Amino acid sequence: AERAVDDALAGELSPGPTLDLSNPASAPGPGGPSWALAPTMSEAPKSASRSLPARLNDCCGRVEALGPPRLEQAADAAFEGAWKCLSVLVARPSVREVVNIVWATVVTFTALPPSWSHRAIAPRLTRCPPVESGTANIGVRRQCRQTLSMPRIPLALEVAAWFATMATGCVMAAAADVCANCGREGGEGVKLKNCTACLLVKYCGVDCQKAHRKIHKKACKERAAELKDERLYGQGHERPETEFCPICAQPVPIPTEEHSVVNSCCTKMVCDGCVLAGVKLGIMNACPFCRTPTHKDEAEALAMVQTRVKKKDPEAIRYLGYQYMEGYMEGGLGLEKDSTRAIELWTEAAELGSAGAYYSLGLAYLNGDGVEQDVARGVSFYEKAAMLGNSTARHNLGCYECERGRYDRGVRHLLISAKMGSEKSLANIKELFKGGDATKTQYAEALKGYQAAVEEMKSPDRKEAVSFRFG
């Protein structure tokens, strides 16, 4: 965007010095007064170009030092540059970048006085026609010139502010605490509410939100996707409490079903090391955690689980759902397979916060087991499980993304699960690295994290248990 403006300036101001944003030290002469930034500019998002306040103040003074004739030329160039930015930036993924660059461009090249702010401009912008589909055209530009009988310097500022407001989702309106559609300020009698999907803009009512939807839709969807990814990749880096042995308080090695037992009495996941330690202490026919005597038959085991289910224990509900999905099996509860009942129980357990239940629901929807196959819904359940710390769901998400060629997203998932102790995730990253779809840095990070997780899960009892039937 800065290059686009530089090109415009080079054409308008030649011969003579041009303003190089990347080199503030190249100012011609001592420069004029250093304008203070307008309130709205100081509140703008911070993702703009580097050292923005200092560069803007410096360049504003340098533009004024050019004198009135060249200042007029600079204003024209800024006006053209703002529209050039529009054609260059409409396809960029970040609305914040668009707003920052356009706003900074006009402020830099038009010597903005401190009295000008977005709030002062907003009422006049309603007379400007909307930009259709994010594209500028000569007719709109000409109408803006004719409608606003003001000097060209403020005119350029107004057009850019209007563009930032109307064409890119009104980030500036959000900063100024005004309705993104009508410009009404929040305060006494006017309660503004954020757009719940993107949190970028505010509205004074439902009517304004509906009227602004067409303009705001694209920016809203982009920001909502960004927020979703922030949650998806920012949460679930620690394993849930239910995957820690309640006796030794260490995380159970992955996969947990191969390194632990779950008894019907308390439905706690006890690691093999603690089971072996209990045997050494003579605890042969009782739960090593709650000391409840081992059930005599399947009916007694089922009664124990149902007691926990009635108390709304999410892990007991999840466990009962698993028994219904698997049906009759050795060491089970003697239940016939009932996929529908399993889905009902997992849904209840998920609502109570069970990461394992979310994972089981995701697997069921992906495979169409007990429900109509729905890949999108299955992935959604995997995502919820992953955000709660389920490493298997996280690993599966990584595989899902990689299978569809989205290696960047897939590796991010696999990195998280590898650092949680998933050997499969580490192996996948290694293969991706060999194929050129993961970097050496990513593989090294995964290996280091995996080794740290494995070290945390080690214990003498667990090592000894490997040679027994518990391992």
N, C-alpha and C positions, 0 to 999 in steps of 0.2 A: 504494500500500500504506500509506503514511504517512497519507493522508487517511482510509483505512478505519479505521485505529487511532484517529485523532483523533476520528472519528465515534463510535467505541465509548467512548472516554474522555469525550467530551462528554455522552453519555447516562449514564454511571456516576458521574461526579464532579460533575455539576451539582447545586446551585450550588457555586462555588468555582473556583480556578484550574485550567486545563488545561495540559498539557505540550506546548509547541509545539516540535517537533524542528527546525523551520527557524529558530528564534530562541532560542538558548540563553541570551541575555541577559535573557529574560523570567522568570528563576527567581524564585519567591516567597521572598524573604528570603535570608540568607547561605548556606543550604543545609547539608547534613551533610558527612560525610567523602567524599572522592573515591575510590571503589573502583578498585583496579587491575583491569585486564582479565584475564579468565581466559586460560590459555595457548592454548586452542583458538581463542578469539576473536582473539587477536593473530596467529594463523596463517591466519585466514580469507582467502579471496580478496579482492583489493583493489578490486573493482568496486562496493563498497557505497557508501552515500550519502557526501557530502562531509564531510571532517574527522571521520570516524567515531569514532576513539578519544577525541578531545576532547569530542565531543558526548555519547558514552556516559558518560564519567566525570562530566561536568557534570550530565546528566539523572539519573544514579543517585543523586547526592547530593541533588538536588532532590526526588526521590521520597521518600527517607528523611526529608527535612525535613517532609513532610506529616504524619508521626506514624502510629502503628499503625492507627487506624481507617481513615484515608484510604489508607494503604499497602495494607490489605486490599482496599479498593475498586480501587485501581490494579492489584493482582494479578489481580482478577477481570476487569477491563477488558483487561488484557494477555492473559489466557487467551482471552477472547472475540475479541480482536483477532487473535491468532495464527490462530484458525480462520477468521476473516474474510479474513485474508491468503491462506489456502489457496484459498478460492473465487475470489478476485480474481486470483491469480497463476498458477494451474495452467496457464493457456494461454499464458503468456509464453514467448518462445523461449529465454531464457537461464536455465539451472538455477542458475548462480552467483548471479544477481540474486535468485532466489527464496530461496535459502539465506541470503544476506546480509541481506535485508530481514526475514525472519522471525526470524532469530537476533538482529539488532540491535533489533527491536521488543521482544522479551522481555527482553533484557538492559537496555534503556533503561528499561522500565516496571516492573521488579521488583527493582532494586537488587542486582544479582548480586554476591555476595561473591567474593573472589579464589580461594577454595578450590574453587569449582564449576567443573568442566570437562566436556567431552564424554566423556572417558574414564571419569569417575566415574559418568556417567549411563548409558552404553551398556549395561551388563549388565541394568539394569532395563527398558530399552526392549524387550527381547525378549518381555516379557509383554504388550506392546501388540499388538492385531491390526493387520495391514497396512491401509493406506488403499487401497481398491479404486479403480482407475482415476483416482487423483489427486483424489478427492472426499472431503470431510469429511462426517460424518453424526453425528447426535445420539447414536446408540447407541455409536459408537466413543468419543465424548467422555465419555459417562457411564461406560463401562467403565474408561477411563483414571482417572477420578476415584475409582472404587471400588477398583480394583486397587492403586493407589499410595497407601498410607496415609502421606502426608507433608503438610507445610504447603502451602498453596496457592501460595506464591511459588515454591518449587522445583518444584511440580507443573506450573505454567505453563511453567517453563523446560524440564522434561522433555518435556512434550507437544510444544513447539515444536522441541526438538532431535530428538525422535523423528520428527516430521513432516519436518524437513529431511533426516534420514537415510533414512527408509523411503520417502518419497514422491517425492523429487527426485533420487535417484541418489547420495546419500552423499558429497557434496563434503566435509562435515565429517569423515567417516571418513577420507577421503584425507588431510586436513590433519593428523589425529591419528595417522597411520601405523598404522591398524588395519584388520582385515578388514572390508569393507563389509557382509558378511552376518552373521558371528558375533561380531564385536567383538574378536577376538584381536589382541593387540598384536604387532608385529614385534619380533624380537630373537633371542636364542639359541634355536635349535631351530625357530623359526617364520620362514620366508622368504616375505615378501609379494611378489606380482607384480602389476604394473599391468594394468588392462584395456587391451589393446593398441589397441583401436579409439578410445577416448576419452581415455585417460590420466588420468581423473578419480578413479578408485577403485582399491583394491587388494584382493586376495584371498589367503587362505592356501592355497587349493587349488582344484581343478577342481570339486569338489562344491559348495563355497560359491558359486563363480561361476555354476554352473547354477541353484542355488537362488535366487540373487538376480537372475537374468536378467529375469524378468517385471517386477520393480520397476524395474530399471535400464535396461531396453531403450530407453525413450523418451528419457531424458537422454543415453544413450550415442549414439544415432543423431544427436541434435541437435549434440552436441559433436564427433562424428566429422565431421559436415558442416562445422562451423566450422573444424576443423583442415584439412580438405581445401581449403576456400576460402582459408585463410591461405597454404597452399603454392601454390595455383593462381594467386592474384593477387600473391603476394609473390616468386615466382621467375620467371626468364626475362625480366627487363627489359633484359638485355644480349644482343646477338646472339652466336651461337656462333662459336668461333674459325675454323671452316671457312668462314664467310661473310666473312672478312677476306682481302684479297689478300695472298699470302705475300711479295710483292715490296715493295709500298709500305706494307703493314701498315694500310691503311685499310679500313673496311667497304665492301663492294660495294653500290652502290645497289640499291634494291628496285624491281621484281622482278629478282633476281640473274641469271636466265637471259637477260635482255635487255641486261645490262651486263658480261658476262664470258664467258670460254671455259673449257672443261674439256678438257684433253688426255688421251689414253689412257695416256701414259707414267707420269704421277704422280697423275692425277685431282685436281689442285689447281685451285681456282677462281681464275683470274687475271683481274683487271679489264681492261677495254678500254684504259684509259689506259696500263697497263704493257705490254700487247700492242703498242700504237702506239709506245711508247718503245723496245721491242725492235726493231721494224721500222726505226726511225730509226738504231739502232746496227748494223743489218745482219743481225739475227737473223731470217731470212726462213723458213727450213725447219727450224726446231728449236723446242722448247718454250722460251718466254721465262723459265721458272723453272728447270727442271732441265737445260736445254740438250740434251735427248735429240732426235736427228734425227726429223723427222716420219715416221710410218709410211708404208709404201709402199702397203699395201692393207688391206682390212677384216680379213683373217686375222691380219696382223701387229698391228693395233690390238687385236684381241680377245686375242691372246696377251699383250700388255702389261698389259691390264686383269686378266686371270686371274692374272698374276704377283703383282699387288698383292692380289688376292682371297685367294690362298694364304697371304699374310702377314697376313691378318686386318685389312686396312685397311678400316674401316667405310665410308668414303666411296667406295672402289672397289667394295665390295659393293653399296652403294646405287646406284651408277652402273650397274653391270651389271644390277641389278634393273630400273632404268628402261629400259635397252635391251631387255630381254625384254618389258616391258609395252608399249612402243611398237612393237616389231617392226621390220621393215625400213624404213629411212628414209635419206635422203641424209646422209652424214657420220656414219652410225651404225656398228655393228659387224657388220652383215649377218646379224643373228639373226632367226629367225621369232618371231612373237608367242607368248608362253607366259606367261599371267597367273599360273598356279599357281607356276611357277618364280620369277617376279618377287616374289610374296608370300613365298616361302621366303627369298629373298635379303634382302628388306627386314626380315623378322623377325629374321634373323641380324644385320643391320647395326644394328637398333634395340637389340638386346641388348648390342651393343658401344658404344652411346651416341650413335648418329647421330640428330640431331633431324630431319633431312630424311627419314630412313627412317620415323620415327614419323608424320610428316606424310603420306607416301605411303601408309602403311597406313591411316591415317584416311580418306583420300580414296577408297581402294579399297573399304573397308567401307561407306562412305556411299553409294557408287555401285553397289555389288555387282559390281565388276569383278574377276573372278578368284576371288571368294569370295561366299558367300551374304550378301545385304545385311543389315547389322546397324548401325542408326543409333547405338545406345547405345555399341557397341564402337568405332565410328568416331569418335564424340565423345571417348571415352576416349583414343584414340591422339592426337587433336588436342591434348588437354589435356597429354599427356606431351610432345609436340613443343613446345607453347607454353612449358612450364616449362623447357625446354632452350634457349629463345630463338628459336624459329622464328616469325618475324613473320607469315608467311602463315597458319599454323595459328591464331595468336592473332587475326588479322583474321577468319578464318572462324568462330571461336568467337563473336566479337562479333556477327557477322551471324546466326548460329544462335540466339543468345539473343534478339536483337531481333525476329527473325521470330516468336518465340513469346511476344512481349509482355513479356519480362523485360528491359526497357530499362536498368534500373540495372546489371545484370550485364553486359549487352552493351556499354554505354558504357565500363565499366571495362576490358574487353578491348580495345576500340578505342582507348582512350587510350594503353594500353601500346604497341600496334603503331604508332600514329601517332608516338609519341615515338621509335620505332626507325627512322622514315623511311618509313612506308607512306602514300603519297599517297591510296590508296583509303580507308584508315581515317579520315584527316582529312576527306575528302569525305563519308563516312558520318556522322561526328559533326556536320558542318555541316548536313546534311539533317535529322538528329535534332533539332538545335537549332532549326531553322526550324519543325519540327513540334511543338515543345514537349516533346520527350522527352529532351532534354539541356539543361543549363544554359549560360548565357553563360560562366560560370567554366570549365566543362569544355571548351567549345570554345576559349576563350582559352588554356587550359593545353595542349590538343592542338596548337594552331597554334604556340605558342612552342616546344614540344618537337620538333615536326616540323621547324621551321626550323633548330633547333640540330643535329638529326641530318643534315639536308641539307648544312649548312655543313661538318660533319665529313667528309662523303663527297666534297667537292669537291677537284679538283686541276686544274692547267693541262692536263696530259695527257688527263685524262678529258673535259674541256671540248672539247679539240681532237678527241678521238676521236669525238665525236658526229657530225661531218661525214664520217667515214669509214665503211666497211662494218662496223667493229667495233661502232659504236653502233647 
